[in-house]
Amino acid sequence: QVQLVESGGGLVQAGGSLRLSCAASGRIFNTYYMAWFRQAPGKEREFVAALRWSGGPTYYSDSVKGRFTIPRDNAPNTLYLHMNSLKPEDTAVYYCAADAGGRIYSVYDVRRYDYWGQGTQVSVSS
């Protein structure tokens, strides 16, 4: 099992920045991709960004590309999401996710991921 705990959410004005953290514990050596998703009230959970622990490209949704980044130089067993130029439409609960490599869905698909954190609220005021 893998446990994921997000932190770093909060209230920020439009144009501001936040850094989310996801602390992973447990059998993390069995995970392949780590990702961030978000879910706004009344909407489906949507992909934000993802990377593979062992290297390779980083993936971003079109809505956050150029504003959000997942750094490669993460602290041990920690995944970050740097969010800049925040907009009110970025308001959502942000979830960290990890996959164990056993599913065939793309990195953009919520069904790929086996483990989820409890989420952290990000609110952006206009």
N, C-alpha and C positions, 0 to 999 in steps of 0.2 A: 504494500500500500504506500501511497504517497500523500502527504499532507501539504496543503498550500494555504498560506495565510497572507492576505493582502493588507496593505496599510498605505497611508499617505493621501487619502482622499480628503476633500474639504470643500469649502465655499471660496470661490475666487471670482474676480471681476473679468469680464470679457477682455481678451488681450493678455491676460496673465498666464502664469505657468504653475505647474504642479509636477511632482515626481511621485509616481506610485512604486511601491515595492511589493514583491511576492517572495516570501520566504518558503523554501521547499525543504521538507524533511521526509525521512522514510527511505524507501527503495528508489531513490532518484536516479541511480545508475541505470535503471531500466527504462527511463523516459527518453524520448527522442526529440519531440518538439515541445516547446513551451509557447504559450500564446496569451494574448489579452483579448477579451471580448467585453462588450458592454450591452447593457439593456436599459432602455428608457421606459418610463411608464406606458403601458399599453402597446409596447412594441416587442418584436422578437429580439432575441439575443443576436448581436451582430459582431462579426469579426473586426478586430482593430489592428493587431500586429502579431507576428510570430517569428520565431527563429528556432534553429536546431542547435542543441548544445554543442555538437561536434563540429560545427562550422557550416559554411554555405551562406546562401542569401538570407536576407531578412525580408519579410513580407509585410506589406501595409495595405490597408484599405484605401481606396481613392479619397475618401472623406478626410483622412488624417495624414496622408502622404505630404511630406514637407513640413509638417508641424509636430508630429510625434516621432520619437525614435526609441528603439530598444538598443542600448549600448552593448557592445560585445564584452567590454571589460567589467562584467558584473562581479560583485562580491561573491564568494563561494556560496553556492546553493541559493542565490538570490537573483531574481529577475526584476529589472526596472522598466518603467515606462516614463520617459520624459515627454511631457506634454507642454507645448508652447503655443502661443497665439490662440488661446482657448476661446471657444465660441459658445453661446448659449445652447446651441444644438449638440454640444458635447456632453451636456448634462445627462448622467446615467449612473447606474451601478456598474462598476468595472470589476470584471472577474479574471482571475488568473487560471490557466488551464494547462494540463500536461497530458501527453499521450504515452501509452506503453508500446506503441508500434504495431498493434495487432489489427488495426482497422484500415480500410482502404479509402476512406474519404480524404478529400484534399485538406490542406492546412487551413483553408478558409471556412471549412465546414464544422459546425459545432459538434456534429456527431463523431468526429475523429477522436475527441478528447475523452480520456477516461477519468481524469481527476480534476476537481474544481475547488476553488477556494470559496469563502463565504461572501466575497464581494466587498467593495468599498465605494461609498457614495462620492461622486464628483458633481458639484453644482456650480454652474457658471452663470453669473448674473449679467444682465445687459446694462 
